Amino acid sequence: MANAIEVAEYILEKTGSMTAMKLQKLVYYSQAWHLVWMDKPLFKDKIEAWRNGPVIPILFELHQGNFKLDPGFFKNRLPQSNLNAPTKKSQDVIDRVINYYGAKDPHWLSQLAHMEDPWKTAHTHCPIVHKDQCIVEITPQSMKDYYSSL
């Protein structure tokens, strides 16, 4: 099983530079569709329901303060780490997500996530004081249930 950092790096290598917001959404949708099509998570890292849509905190910690991310961004941040590419089957899922969502604007992706049940359900449980950076998890089960119904 890959981790979210490896998925993010794979997406950057495959597509080129993009905003951190867009990368967060592509990693989220990769997880969602992997749950549906492969019947298992792509990664175990937590996804939270933040104001601008789903956020993977471990990615945010690494890219915080950077608007645009280039291929190699995560490899350069974690030089001691051995980042591995996702499996071929997982790459196929990610590639399908890139083909469908990759040309979309990051704000469009954020608005799309806001209309979907996994984010809406989790975000309703966020305390008012923490609505910008909600720590309520979007569970893999809620993602699988919702996206498999589409």
Summary of the structure (lengths in Angstrom):
residues: 150
radius of gyration: 14.3
end to end distance: 25.2
largest distance: 42.2
contacts: 471
relative contact order: 0.22
helix: 57%
strand: 7%
